[in-house]
Amino acid sequence: MKPLKIVFVANFQRRDAAAYFYAPPFILLQGLARAGHFVVPFSDRDQAREATIFARKKLGQSAMVRALEQLLKNVEPDLVLFTHADQFSSGDFLRLRETLPAARFAQINVDSPHRGETMKRFCERAKHMDASFITSADLRHLADLMPDGVKVHFFPEPLDAAILDGRVFDAPREMLARDAAFLGSKCVDRPEQIQRLTSLLPTEMRFEVFGAVNDTPKIVGADYGKYIKQTAMSPALQPEDGSPEHKFYASNRVALQLGHGVLTFVHDSTELDGLYEDGVALFHDIGDVAEQMTRMWHDDAERRRIAERGWRLAHERMSAEKVAGYLVDTCFGEPEAEANPWPTAPII
């Protein structure tokens, strides 16, 4: 694909001083640049807040759209890429299309397909897009919500070696600060899952929990990397115990943990072994993951082997540059988009 001009509309967190610099927009921004494209980031939420003295997104929405409209006129990009563009109405997209009728528009969604309102908005925006991407390979439950003729593609969580630079598998468990950890939100019954998991693990295992799931502070910024690089293994628990996940969907924590070389346990309903093979450990329920974590606690050589395998496959297959190239090729119908280790045909 020839080098393109791209305007990337996402939450680039000026308000939070890039506390989540390892989030997908930052990683994908790196990938697009490494793939040879000129990328102008536009932080829609920050722009809307900064447009009024009250720092309210809703009050500044119109000003934000006008600012983006001017940016499109100045840059004349080939592609306008939106991530979770909840700040925009249908009228806004029509206005932007009129400003730049020759450009391709695309959107990305990295939230779980279980989030009904998020999925509804994603489907509504799809009619304004040339292509839509989502981190799930199965959207049959959304087919009726999608406008006729839209194309939705699977989008794997990208990794960037400059951001995810850990090699936890290099260190024996005893040399790390902790044997296992979970960092996350409360979601549905996740606090109860954590309580049960803790009760099933050996008392000698150094297992820690941080974040809203147990009302402790989040670990963000560079501290997150420092923490996770001292953690041997971590489970990616479901928002609700017993609720199956959609194929290949996983929260961003899976990519972050694999990218740092942490042994990662994922629910078997995700079928993520289809992407990472035996580089992830599949579990069926809380009892199963507790048993597997205990076994890996005793077998550190196996823990390190699986973690190294997952780290290598993740960085090789889902590098930010490769994922970005796939996204752009798909938007422009290039045949190179088909040569990837994940489903490339439209899932809707």
Sequence and secondary structure as in RCSB ss.txt:
>XXXX:A:sequence
MKPLKIVFVANFQRRDAAAYFYAPPFILLQGLARAGHFVVPFSDRDQAREATIFARKKLGQSAMVRALEQLLKNV
EPDLVLFTHADQFSSGDFLRLRETLPAARFAQINVDSPHRGETMKRFCERAKHMDASFITSADLRHLADLMPDGV
KVHFFPEPLDAAILDGRVFDAPREMLARDAAFLGSKCVDRPEQIQRLTSLLPTEMRFEVFGAVNDTPKIVGADYG
KYIKQTAMSPALQPEDGSPEHKFYASNRVALQLGHGVLTFVHDSTELDGLYEDGVALFHDIGDVAEQMTRMWHDD
AERRRIAERGWRLAHERMSAEKVAGYLVDTCFGEPEAEANPWPTAPII
>XXXX:A:secstr
    EEEEEE   TTTTTTTTTSHHHHHHHHHHHTT EEEEEEHHHHHHHTSTT  TTTTHHHHHHHHHHHHHHH
  SEEEEES TT  HHHHHHHHHH TTSEEEEEE S TT HHHHHHHHHHHTT SEEEES S  GGGTTTS TT 
 EEE    B TTT    GGGS GGGSSEEEEEE   TTTHHHHHHHHHHHS TTS EEEESGGGT     THHHH
HHHTTEEEEEE  SSTT    TT   HHHHHHHHTT EEEEEGGG THHHHGGGSEEESSHHHHHHHHHHHHH H
HHHHHHHHHHHHHHHHHSBHHHHHHHHHHHHTT GGGG SSS  S   
